[in-house]
């Protein structure tokens, strides 16, 4: 069942299929997703797409962790939470925020081995408080065996975000020991929605 509805009062053109409603707001030219309870058109929530500026701000908000997904040897997914920061780096192509996602890990970890074999990754960052928002970043990862000083610099920057300024150096040293590597993710596609539970 596929129907199109025009709601002139709000300028929405809506397409209904099953229990999912997607619409294009002619005033803002943005795609929104709406959920309904029954075949009667009853909008209960509208998710709005984030701008690039909002995505950057959201990704660096507080101590949100990233749920990193890598591809295992058998093709299944390996998912683990990570600490991360954004870094300008050297941008060549890519999509979305114009910055790389940086994190450190042990060079022998499962995620590091997966990236060495297949560099396709994705990261989900979500706000678990109402009205709820999320960003999913798809991209390619590259492992850098950088100098100790460079690794310490990034590890300290990441630690400051999650453990505070007073603990940054201590955790920075812990996370830049021998065997640790720097991973740089270049985004290729981003899906970002805000105010999932918000009312229109």
C-alpha positions, 0 to 999 in steps of 0.5 A: 500500500503506497499513498501520497498525502498533501497537508497544505497547512504545513507545506508537507508532501507525505508518502505512506507505506505500511507504518512508516511515513516519509515526507519532503518539506517544500519550505526547507527541502529536507527529507523527514521521517514520521512514524504512525500507529495505524493506516489513518494518517496520524503523525506522532514524530518527525526526525529532522536531518542535521546540518554539517555544523550540527553534526560536528557539534554533536559528535564532539558533545560531552563524553558520547562514545562511538560504537565502532563496527568493523568487518571480521574475517568471516564477514560478520560484524565486530562492534565495540565502543571507542573514545574518539575526537575529530581532527582536520588532518589532510582531507582528500575527497570524503563526505560530510563533516570535512574532518577525520575521526581519530582514535587509538587502539592496541595494534593487536586488537580485534578492531585493528586486525579487522581494519588491516584486512578490510578498512570499511568501518561505521560508527554510531554516536547517539544521545540517549536522552529525549528527544533523542538524536544520532549520527552514523558515519560510514567510512574507511579507516587507516592505521598509522604507526606514528611517532611516540610524541604524535601518538601521545598528543592525540591520546592526551587530546582524546583522554581530556575529552573523556576523563577531564583536563586533570587526568588527560596526561595520565591517560594519554600516556597509558593509551600511547604505550608501545604497541598502541596505534593511531587510527584515522577514519575518513567519512564517506557517508553520514546519516544524522537525525535529530529530535527523533521523539520531537513533536511537529 
